[in-house]
Amino acid sequence: MILRFAACVSAFLIAAPALAQSPSSPVETPPSSTAAPAAQAGDSAAAQQDDAGGLSVVVSDDNAWRDLGIAIPAFATNQDVPTPANSQGTAALGLELARVITADLRNNGLFRPVGPDALPRPPYDRIMAPDYAVWSGRSAEMLVHGYVRAGSDGRLTVGCYLYDVALQDQLDKAGWVVEPADWRRAAHKCADLVYSRLSGEDPFFDSKIAYIAETGPKDNRVKRLAIMDSDGANHRFITSGQATALTPRYSPDYSKIVYLSYLNGNPRIYIYDIGTGRQRLIVQSDYPAFAPRWSPDGKWILYSMAKGSNTDIYRVSANGGQSERLTDNPGIDVGGSYSPDGSKIVFESDRSGSQQIYIMNADGSNQRRISFFGGRAATPEWSPRGDQIAFTHIAGDLRVAVMSPSGGNMRHLTNGWQDEAPTWSPNGRIVQFFRTAPNSGKTSIWQVDLTGRNLRELPTPVGASDPAWGPVLP
């Protein structure tokens, strides 16, 4: 379901001082579909001081960030009424909204928020006029207030506000009108607002992950294409498992997924349309094909194809048609991930005698090796920021590592037995991968931030591999 933003609710952006003059009056107008920028002309001196020397907008790994006290009480409601999103009503839904926001901010490793189960719920008429004394008494530096209202049309209006408790100032606000089934998206949007305002980085919580759901014995896995929210909720199986699905990737505009399908040993590359549920065949080959990847503009699909003992990288239009070979070297050239500007491609090749990482221009020219740090290297993926490449480092165990596009500054992010196939969050701060357990062969999806310290497993209903993090949802 697509989140429908309120397009005609900009009248909500009432100045905070006006609200403070009548704090007992309930807010009856819906929130804006876009966040009001902080520290604009006419904003308070305290808010302007925030950008000048108060709250830092530079991401740091210092404990000061992780110890920043963010209070997230349950969202208020003007009237507790049943809703399809929660049979217990909007009051219970307000609690769940705050729980999701708290989990988002805690699990990314940058903040340590206090969630609604440990906090009093503010009344509805105080959402835009906080009782700062209550929150400063609880050592909160930042406060996330919100509300949820059920409309006569069945949709929900969710408002989200970020306050600086010490400055007693509103830093940001936004709101959304959603279908009941999309209430979690409103929570992720609120978490994105808080994350972006406090960190200065692009958001990533309101995004989805495609992956391969694995069931059955180790030597006879059933592999289905599946998708889920960025926090592991709302799982949905896309394919039946009759054909083996592998290596999915979201299109740059999120509307499609390209993946590899094997049926009776015949490889095919499909593009699945998320909106319509239809899929179309892009590549059908008598030779093994694998690892399809999108170009940043969505016009091309990279993939690898093996003919005899030689495997090369090809590209084909996203509309199908004749494929163009980009590499032509003895050995195995596999994968391919575009740089964010589309000018270069990183890939793996064993042309030097073992798997290593190479870079070439988008047209296949100027191919050169960049990994010279010992061991083997595979499954490279370029960061959305363009400054790093994540890959699988094979030196005894398989570990997820990153390096600069020049091949320098290599460092490990994980220390598992078999961690592989990294994929980036939309803002390039977190790397996701799949881990295979010894003996059982069970696979699971994990993620770690760039410090390498904040490691967590994402919940999936069955075994999971080949994750692919999509862009932030439109």
Wavefront OBJ file of the C-alpha trace (Angstrom):
o trace
v 0.000 0.000 0.000
v 1.295 3.445 -0.889
v 1.305 6.127 1.764
v -0.846 9.043 0.694
v 0.477 12.302 2.015
v -1.955 15.078 2.854
v -1.571 17.395 -0.108
v -3.920 20.102 1.050
v -3.188 20.469 4.732
v -0.552 23.189 4.766
v -2.905 25.337 6.816
v -1.804 23.274 9.772
v 1.521 25.075 10.030
v 0.384 27.372 12.810
v 3.127 29.191 14.688
v 4.009 27.621 18.035
v 3.582 30.881 20.043
v -0.049 31.079 18.924
v -0.627 27.562 20.213
v 0.965 28.420 23.510
v -1.581 31.182 24.024
v -4.421 28.644 24.160
v -2.882 25.353 25.299
v -6.206 23.865 26.365
v -7.702 24.029 22.886
v -7.509 20.740 20.994
v -5.817 20.830 17.610
v -8.485 20.133 15.002
v -6.551 20.847 11.802
v -4.486 18.041 10.227
v -0.691 18.298 9.969
v 1.266 19.422 6.953
v 2.545 16.933 4.397
v 5.998 18.459 4.667
v 8.102 19.366 7.648
v 8.408 23.034 8.550
v 12.097 23.993 8.285
v 13.737 24.937 11.540
v 15.499 28.246 12.159
v 13.904 30.132 9.263
v 13.557 33.892 9.280
v 11.135 34.767 12.046
v 11.919 31.729 14.161
v 13.004 32.216 17.737
v 16.535 33.278 18.609
v 16.935 30.027 20.488
v 16.160 28.017 17.370
v 18.678 30.037 15.355
v 21.256 29.517 18.074
v 20.666 25.789 17.662
v 22.260 25.794 14.211
v 24.932 28.255 15.241
v 26.346 26.452 18.230
v 23.807 24.342 20.062
v 22.703 20.988 18.702
v 25.352 19.594 16.390
v 24.202 18.383 12.989
v 27.397 16.432 12.311
v 27.142 12.682 12.836
v 29.596 11.485 15.421
v 30.318 8.166 17.065
v 30.932 9.883 20.394
v 28.997 8.764 23.431
v 27.400 12.212 23.548
v 25.210 11.234 20.624
v 24.270 7.841 21.955
v 23.531 9.277 25.390
v 21.325 12.055 24.021
v 18.142 11.796 26.050
v 15.214 11.473 23.642
v 11.832 10.909 25.247
v 9.145 9.340 23.037
v 5.857 9.030 24.939
v 2.771 7.377 23.499
v 1.012 9.427 20.833
v -2.161 11.114 22.018
v -5.589 10.932 20.419
v -8.521 13.335 20.477
v -10.998 10.464 20.734
v -10.303 6.802 21.378
v -12.211 5.058 18.595
v -11.784 1.656 16.907
v -9.743 1.571 13.720
v -8.834 -1.242 11.317
v -5.210 -0.562 12.210
v -5.797 -1.622 15.819
v -8.924 -3.287 17.164
v -8.319 -1.711 20.567
v -8.626 1.814 19.192
v -6.559 4.906 18.450
v -5.190 5.123 22.008
v -3.583 1.682 21.687
v -2.370 2.617 18.210
v -0.721 5.746 19.634
v 1.297 3.513 21.930
v 2.363 1.277 19.033
v 3.385 4.283 16.920
v 5.720 5.493 19.659
v 7.131 1.984 20.110
v 8.035 1.718 16.427
v 9.704 5.148 16.447
v 11.667 4.238 19.569
v 12.848 0.961 18.038
v 13.893 2.688 14.806
v 16.025 5.246 16.616
v 17.502 2.727 19.043
v 18.332 0.041 16.495
v 20.348 2.297 14.195
v 22.931 2.596 16.968
v 23.187 6.387 17.027
v 20.693 7.170 19.798
v 19.379 5.622 22.993
v 15.812 6.860 23.266
v 13.405 6.178 26.109
v 10.158 4.720 24.803
v 6.509 5.048 25.752
v 6.325 2.110 28.141
v 8.494 4.013 30.630
v 6.892 7.449 30.156
v 3.596 9.200 30.922
v 1.308 9.811 27.965
v 0.789 13.546 27.366
v -2.799 14.754 26.907
v -3.954 15.632 23.423
v -4.105 19.366 24.111
v -0.422 19.440 25.168
v 1.029 17.868 22.023
v 1.889 21.247 20.499
v 2.425 22.960 23.856
v 4.642 20.588 25.882
v 5.000 20.786 29.630
v 8.759 21.192 29.466
v 9.147 20.983 33.253
v 7.865 17.408 33.205
v 10.427 16.344 30.640
v 13.400 18.297 31.961
v 12.677 16.664 35.326
v 13.189 13.309 33.563
v 16.525 14.485 32.098
v 15.119 14.509 28.564
v 17.047 16.718 26.159
v 14.797 16.034 23.186
v 11.091 15.230 23.114
v 9.040 13.553 20.387
v 5.329 14.308 20.675
v 2.644 13.055 18.350
v -1.000 12.279 17.891
v -3.227 9.979 15.865
v -6.794 10.744 14.802
v -9.311 8.617 12.956
v -11.100 10.391 10.110
v -14.658 9.909 8.965
v -13.305 8.348 5.754
v -11.501 5.637 7.740
v -8.036 7.068 7.191
v -5.693 8.111 9.975
v -4.034 11.471 10.528
v -0.695 11.220 12.319
v 1.226 14.268 13.562
v 4.861 14.262 14.662
v 6.743 17.004 16.562
v 10.352 17.290 17.726
v 11.168 19.608 20.626
v 14.395 20.751 22.268
v 13.548 20.555 25.959
v 16.416 22.754 27.190
v 15.702 25.495 24.656
v 11.940 24.974 24.975
v 11.711 25.194 21.219
v 10.104 23.218 18.403
v 12.762 21.924 16.022
v 10.609 20.234 13.411
v 7.135 18.938 12.645
v 5.328 16.990 9.966
v 2.219 14.933 9.444
v 0.672 12.342 7.209
v -2.730 11.009 6.245
v -2.545 7.237 5.812
v -4.694 4.224 5.203
v -5.017 2.144 8.411
v -2.818 -0.587 6.951
v -0.018 1.964 6.482
v 0.202 3.224 10.059
v 3.735 1.842 10.439
v 4.860 4.006 7.534
v 3.753 7.094 9.450
v 5.856 5.897 12.405
v 8.892 5.358 10.158
v 8.380 8.808 8.629
v 8.361 10.345 12.104
v 11.552 8.460 13.002
v 13.110 9.711 9.752
v 12.214 13.290 10.689
v 13.861 12.960 14.104
v 16.905 11.141 12.755
v 17.528 13.652 9.963
v 17.040 16.711 12.159
v 19.364 15.484 14.904
v 22.027 13.778 12.788
v 22.074 15.952 9.687
v 21.955 12.796 7.534
v 19.463 11.560 4.990
v 16.622 9.362 6.323
v 16.264 5.622 5.758
v 13.611 4.113 8.050
v 10.726 4.439 5.566
v 12.204 1.947 3.132
v 11.853 -1.720 2.263
v 14.111 -4.712 1.876
v 13.860 -7.427 -0.741
v 15.352 -10.788 0.178
v 15.247 -14.502 -0.544
v 13.117 -16.530 1.868
v 14.623 -20.003 2.387
v 12.836 -23.112 3.618
v 13.509 -26.841 3.471
v 16.604 -28.986 4.144
v 20.088 -27.607 3.560
v 20.663 -29.639 0.410
v 17.252 -28.863 -1.130
v 16.302 -25.289 -0.305
v 13.111 -23.663 -1.574
v 13.965 -20.033 -2.329
v 11.223 -17.426 -2.757
v 11.384 -13.708 -3.440
v 10.061 -11.740 -0.462
v 9.927 -8.157 0.794
v 9.650 -6.558 4.234
v 9.880 -3.178 5.955
v 13.281 -1.847 6.986
v 12.693 -3.008 10.575
v 11.701 -6.552 9.571
v 7.919 -6.096 9.785
v 5.219 -6.692 7.146
v 6.714 -9.692 5.378
v 5.264 -10.519 1.997
v 6.176 -13.427 -0.287
v 6.273 -12.474 -3.976
v 6.988 -15.792 -5.683
v 5.626 -19.265 -4.953
v 8.924 -21.148 -4.754
v 8.226 -23.303 -7.803
v 11.206 -21.570 -9.428
v 14.309 -20.683 -7.425
v 14.653 -16.916 -6.911
v 18.021 -15.240 -6.322
v 19.746 -11.843 -5.953
v 16.875 -9.309 -5.969
v 17.487 -5.579 -6.342
v 15.113 -2.613 -6.123
v 14.909 -0.136 -8.981
v 16.108 3.414 -8.152
v 12.496 4.671 -8.033
v 11.399 1.730 -5.839
v 8.664 0.726 -8.293
v 10.267 -2.543 -9.454
v 12.487 -5.427 -8.398
v 14.875 -7.222 -10.726
v 15.780 -10.777 -9.771
v 17.124 -14.033 -11.142
v 14.842 -17.057 -11.544
v 15.873 -20.654 -12.174
v 13.248 -23.156 -13.353
v 14.361 -26.619 -14.471
v 17.915 -25.319 -14.730
v 16.978 -22.482 -17.089
v 18.061 -18.999 -15.908
v 15.806 -16.018 -16.499
v 16.006 -12.419 -15.349
v 12.660 -10.865 -14.483
v 11.506 -7.418 -13.499
v 8.648 -7.498 -11.000
v 6.351 -4.446 -10.887
v 5.456 -3.783 -7.246
v 2.390 -1.697 -8.045
v 0.712 -4.083 -10.488
v 2.148 -7.405 -9.303
v 3.087 -8.262 -12.892
v 6.502 -9.368 -14.025
v 8.178 -9.398 -17.407
v 11.057 -11.361 -18.806
v 14.206 -9.335 -19.552
v 16.844 -12.001 -20.225
v 16.431 -15.663 -21.088
v 19.616 -17.607 -21.737
v 20.772 -21.121 -22.423
v 23.861 -20.240 -20.367
v 24.040 -19.624 -16.603
v 23.222 -15.994 -15.765
v 23.309 -14.284 -12.391
v 23.590 -11.111 -10.279
v 21.330 -8.602 -12.079
v 21.830 -4.979 -10.959
v 20.195 -1.646 -11.888
v 21.980 1.412 -13.203
v 21.325 4.554 -11.103
v 19.058 6.021 -13.784
v 17.020 2.808 -14.028
v 17.698 2.413 -17.754
v 20.075 -0.552 -17.682
v 20.421 -3.948 -16.030
v 23.884 -5.390 -15.435
v 24.250 -9.144 -15.192
v 26.847 -11.878 -15.606
v 26.675 -14.830 -17.986
v 28.920 -17.902 -18.182
v 29.835 -19.473 -21.516
v 32.114 -22.434 -21.093
v 34.947 -21.534 -18.730
v 34.538 -17.805 -19.306
v 32.103 -15.536 -17.468
v 31.615 -11.923 -18.495
v 29.513 -8.936 -17.473
v 26.774 -7.709 -19.786
v 24.240 -4.954 -19.771
v 20.765 -4.904 -21.256
v 18.080 -2.255 -21.473
v 15.546 -2.384 -18.637
v 12.982 -2.749 -21.437
v 14.722 -5.864 -22.747
v 16.440 -6.352 -26.072
v 19.964 -7.132 -27.206
v 22.630 -7.473 -24.517
v 26.007 -5.745 -24.704
v 29.131 -7.411 -23.318
v 31.260 -5.134 -21.121
v 34.116 -7.471 -20.154
v 36.038 -9.897 -22.368
v 38.794 -11.497 -20.346
v 39.747 -15.121 -19.699
v 38.344 -16.135 -16.331
v 35.282 -15.217 -14.316
v 33.969 -11.644 -14.151
v 30.971 -11.462 -11.833
v 28.582 -8.983 -10.360
v 28.689 -5.332 -11.047
v 27.536 -2.374 -9.006
v 27.352 1.138 -10.405
v 28.800 4.151 -8.680
v 26.046 6.575 -7.618
v 26.728 8.866 -10.580
v 26.614 5.942 -13.017
v 30.080 6.609 -14.413
v 31.831 3.496 -13.066
v 31.151 -0.143 -12.210
v 32.778 -2.194 -9.472
v 32.915 -5.969 -9.975
v 34.800 -9.103 -8.985
v 37.130 -11.123 -11.198
v 39.571 -14.000 -10.841
v 41.690 -12.915 -13.813
v 44.665 -12.398 -11.456
v 44.375 -15.972 -10.136
v 41.936 -15.394 -7.267
v 38.745 -13.439 -6.656
v 39.542 -9.731 -6.407
v 37.739 -6.403 -6.810
v 38.031 -4.364 -9.995
v 36.634 -1.081 -11.278
v 35.855 -0.103 -14.855
v 34.120 2.734 -16.657
v 30.425 2.247 -17.350
v 31.191 1.363 -20.982
v 33.637 -1.383 -19.931
v 36.826 0.569 -20.556
v 39.732 1.178 -18.157
v 39.410 -2.042 -16.139
v 41.752 -2.080 -13.136
v 42.199 -4.026 -9.928
v 41.789 -2.180 -6.610
v 42.034 -4.928 -3.916
v 45.577 -5.777 -2.799
v 45.173 -6.625 0.883
v 45.450 -10.429 0.944
v 42.790 -13.085 0.803
v 39.971 -13.008 -1.718
v 37.269 -10.402 -2.245
v 33.773 -10.799 -3.710
v 30.252 -9.311 -4.010
v 31.210 -5.611 -4.098
v 28.488 -2.988 -3.644
v 29.050 0.750 -4.056
v 27.785 3.004 -1.252
v 24.982 5.480 -2.128
v 27.355 8.168 -0.866
v 30.004 7.067 -3.351
v 32.805 7.126 -0.799
v 33.048 3.425 0.061
v 32.594 -0.037 -1.385
v 31.278 -2.872 0.774
v 32.316 -6.430 -0.095
v 32.835 -9.947 1.224
v 36.406 -10.561 2.388
v 37.366 -14.227 2.221
v 40.365 -15.058 4.366
v 39.499 -18.211 6.256
v 36.088 -16.968 7.382
v 33.823 -14.764 5.281
v 33.500 -11.256 6.698
v 31.838 -8.057 5.533
v 34.337 -5.261 4.928
v 34.503 -1.805 3.381
v 37.187 0.080 1.479
v 37.529 3.296 -0.458
v 36.996 3.236 -4.251
v 40.759 3.424 -4.634
v 41.141 0.195 -2.653
v 42.571 1.804 0.472
v 41.345 2.014 4.070
v 40.041 -1.551 4.158
v 38.426 -2.535 7.456
v 36.132 -5.309 8.646
v 32.638 -4.577 9.923
v 31.790 -8.139 11.006
v 33.612 -11.093 12.491
v 31.267 -13.998 11.771
v 31.926 -17.406 10.332
v 30.137 -16.753 7.026
v 28.909 -13.183 6.485
v 28.415 -12.175 2.866
v 26.604 -10.217 0.150
v 26.476 -6.712 1.668
v 23.845 -4.155 0.675
v 23.651 -0.511 1.783
v 20.940 1.455 3.555
v 19.611 4.342 1.421
v 21.746 6.869 3.319
v 24.934 4.781 3.252
v 25.329 4.510 7.028
v 24.326 0.869 7.566
v 25.400 -2.290 5.759
v 23.100 -5.284 5.625
v 24.202 -8.839 4.800
v 23.264 -12.452 5.362
v 24.877 -14.871 7.762
v 25.008 -18.653 7.421
v 25.109 -20.698 10.613
v 27.671 -23.511 10.899
v 26.345 -27.071 10.661
v 22.666 -26.234 10.089
v 23.276 -23.945 7.135
v 20.416 -21.695 8.267
v 20.620 -18.226 6.817
v 19.561 -14.974 8.462
v 19.738 -11.261 7.698
v 21.892 -8.991 9.817
v 22.960 -5.388 9.685
v 25.813 -3.345 11.124
v 26.635 0.346 11.041
v 29.917 1.776 9.792
v 31.467 1.711 13.250
v 31.180 -2.086 13.226
v 29.806 -2.005 16.770
v 26.050 -1.898 16.291
v 25.203 -5.376 15.020
v 21.678 -6.786 15.007
v 19.635 -9.532 13.387
v 16.421 -8.706 11.542
v 13.472 -10.970 12.310
v 12.183 -13.063 9.406
v 9.558 -15.831 9.482
v 11.875 -18.283 7.698
v 15.532 -18.409 6.699
v 16.641 -15.374 4.718
v 19.502 -14.508 2.362
v 20.499 -12.118 -0.447
v 19.105 -8.911 1.109
v 18.708 -5.818 -1.038
v 17.874 -2.528 0.665
v 15.657 -0.313 -1.447
v 15.560 3.492 -1.582
v 13.444 5.638 0.727
v 9.822 5.280 -0.294
v 8.238 8.133 -2.281
l 1 2 3 4 5 6 7 8 9 10 11 12 13 14 15 16 17 18 19 20 21 22 23 24 25 26 27 28 29 30 31 32 33 34 35 36 37 38 39 40 41 42 43 44 45 46 47 48 49 50 51 52 53 54 55 56 57 58 59 60 61 62 63 64 65 66 67 68 69 70 71 72 73 74 75 76 77 78 79 80 81 82 83 84 85 86 87 88 89 90 91 92 93 94 95 96 97 98 99 100 101 102 103 104 105 106 107 108 109 110 111 112 113 114 115 116 117 118 119 120 121 122 123 124 125 126 127 128 129 130 131 132 133 134 135 136 137 138 139 140 141 142 143 144 145 146 147 148 149 150 151 152 153 154 155 156 157 158 159 160 161 162 163 164 165 166 167 168 169 170 171 172 173 174 175 176 177 178 179 180 181 182 183 184 185 186 187 188 189 190 191 192 193 194 195 196 197 198 199 200 201 202 203 204 205 206 207 208 209 210 211 212 213 214 215 216 217 218 219 220 221 222 223 224 225 226 227 228 229 230 231 232 233 234 235 236 237 238 239 240 241 242 243 244 245 246 247 248 249 250 251 252 253 254 255 256 257 258 259 260 261 262 263 264 265 266 267 268 269 270 271 272 273 274 275 276 277 278 279 280 281 282 283 284 285 286 287 288 289 290 291 292 293 294 295 296 297 298 299 300 301 302 303 304 305 306 307 308 309 310 311 312 313 314 315 316 317 318 319 320 321 322 323 324 325 326 327 328 329 330 331 332 333 334 335 336 337 338 339 340 341 342 343 344 345 346 347 348 349 350 351 352 353 354 355 356 357 358 359 360 361 362 363 364 365 366 367 368 369 370 371 372 373 374 375 376 377 378 379 380 381 382 383 384 385 386 387 388 389 390 391 392 393 394 395 396 397 398 399 400 401 402 403 404 405 406 407 408 409 410 411 412 413 414 415 416 417 418 419 420 421 422 423 424 425 426 427 428 429 430 431 432 433 434 435 436 437 438 439 440 441 442 443 444 445 446 447 448 449 450 451 452 453 454 455 456 457 458 459 460 461 462 463 464 465 466 467 468 469 470 471 472 473 474
